[in-house]
Amino acid sequence: MEHGSPRSLDGQRLALEDRQRLVVSVPDIAVSVQAEPADLTSWLTLARRLESAGFRGLVVGDHPGSGASPWPALGTAAAVTQTLKLGTYVVQAGVREPMHVAADAATLDILAPGRVLLGIGAGRTPREWEDIGRHRPAPRERAERLAEFVDAVAELLKGDTVTREGRYLTLRGSRLGGLPAGGQVGLVVGGGYPQVLRAAARRADVVALSGLGRTLPHGHEHEVRWSVADLQRQLQLVRDEARRRSRHQHGQRPRQHQPSYKPHEVPKQALSETRR
């Protein structure tokens, strides 16, 4: 490889302004840690260390019956931190109710104002339905319920009074009385199913690309869908839905032919994490 000043294809030295055009602008990368408490002392120590080391956040999963509940853990972490983001990754929307989840997130926002990330997912582990006397729905049904769930939670967290009669969820005059509801809670929606990604594009502050495919029979592991083609397909779906939503909000009619968009023109922050 020849060293020295970069050259164009015809061998001429590139001018300074041409070199500057070659520089790729990379967005800031922030790292959060997913964990759950084993005891109070080590948990509080972890929260303090993450904040002092410059990590973006501490997030806790939600697996009822097989793991720690996220909300008490996050509340204690709030008491010993000032800037660290605190959140769920992700609440199991298949066995939860939107009013309860929104109230939990708004309560944490009292303890950690402006630092709460509410991550929501469709759920996957059969036992979490069996424990409450239900069968795990098919993937499409879980995705459709999540889409309804996200819409309801987003409206509740804005302070709206919500009345909905959906296929999966019913709310009648529901509102967060006596709790902060002004859009401070960041909404994270994770998954790969088309309905989930569309709901995320419409409502979420962060779109979480899980890279997970079909759930294996025991419910804890998945086939992996993390190829370039898979990512491009998911990102394009998010872009298209976000632009459709934007046109709708501004009263514009959709055009028949939309220009293609480059991979870096994503309207939402893409967050990808896999659980170990």
Phi, psi and omega in degrees: 000133180280132180261167180114201183293142178295150181237151175281179184296332181271009175089355180282146178292139180281137174293161183303317182293330177291322178296320181297329179291340180281345182288126180270129178277119181252126180295159177300141178249124178246146184240129172248161181241131174262128182204175172215153187285143170255328175202164186296314186298311182292328179293314179293325177297318178299314181300316180296317182295320179297317180295314182293333181273355175091014176293153182285318186199170174237122182236152183233139177284177180222098179231084186306127178091346181226018178190170181294146174288136186289325192291314175298322180296316181290326178297320178291323178295327179298329184290340184242013179228162181235329185238342184295129174291145182228132184194180177257143176211083001225156174295139182276092185293341181292335182237009179248168176246139186300324181297317181293318181294316179298320179294320178297315181294320179293326177294318177297329179294336173294320183278332182223069187301129179076005184245007189266132173244115179261101177269134183230136176224171187279343184085155183211335190277120185306322184301328184293336172272320182299325181296339178247022173076026180233162175262145178295126179291167176292159182307317181297318180294321177297320179293319180293321177296319179299319179300316177296320181298313181298315179301315182294314181296318180300319180290320178298317182290341174280348182099007181286154167270123192248125170235119182219139173236086182262182178291328185246334187230144176230126175231137182231104179062033183280137177204158180270077178289130177078008180236152178295132180211081181222023178084014179283332182284124177282134183256124180243126180239126186242148176150187179223353180289142184307316180298324180292315180295325178293317177298320178297317180297326181284322195240332194277153169277331178227128174263120184258112178272110188283330184073013183259136177258223184300135178285132177287160190307323183283348171090000184250343180232165187221161162292150183260132175235083188228027178280167177301318181297319178297315180297315180298320179297315181293317180295321179295321178298317179296315180300314182298317182290322179295320178292321177298317178298318180296317178297320180297317181295330181263007176070026180265144176281140177296141177271151182292322183241116180258142177292154176281157183237146180284155183305331184279353183268052182273127185284350179235156174289129179264124181243125179235123177219148172236144182276132179279000000 
